[in-house]
Amino acid sequence: LRGQPPAWIVTAGFDPLRDEGEAYARALEAAGVSVRLDRESSLIHGFLQIAGVSRPSRRALERIGDGLVARMSPSANGGRATSAPCVASSDSSGQNLPPPG
């Protein structure tokens, strides 16, 4: 996994693939890749597809969109766009997750 681009991994609390997604984040970090891991602890697998009918899903989608804009906006990055996410681990309630690695 060494040499992969920075990653932002968002998992859902009620998702049969949550543990695999979070293990992938830990493996990326162990390989020296910059990783941001967020868990939307109250949401289900596929929450992005139901943002039109679920307020919590819509708020999560808005957080993800805001984060992407903030990381890729030249004005937010000293005049240059960047795809590198910050290293952070938290869930939608703001509680820290165990750090990758």
Rosetta blueprint (number, residue, H / E / L):
1 L L
2 R L
3 G L
4 Q L
5 P L
6 P L
7 A E
8 W E
9 I E
10 V E
11 T E
12 A E
13 G E
14 F E
15 D L
16 P L
17 L L
18 R H
19 D H
20 E H
21 G H
22 E H
23 A H
24 Y H
25 A H
26 R H
27 A H
28 L H
29 E H
30 A H
31 A L
32 G L
33 V L
34 S L
35 V E
36 R E
37 L E
38 D E
39 R E
40 E E
41 S E
42 S E
43 L E
44 I E
45 H L
46 G L
47 F H
48 L H
49 Q H
50 I H
51 A L
52 G L
53 V L
54 S L
55 R H
56 P H
57 S H
58 R H
59 R H
60 A H
61 L H
62 E H
63 R H
64 I H
65 G H
66 D H
67 G H
68 L H
69 V H
70 A H
71 R H
72 M H
73 S L
74 P H
75 S H
76 A H
77 N L
78 G L
79 G L
80 R L
81 A L
82 T L
83 S L
84 A L
85 P L
86 C L
87 V L
88 A E
89 S E
90 S E
91 D E
92 S L
93 S L
94 G L
95 Q L
96 N E
97 L L
98 P L
99 P L
100 P L
101 G L
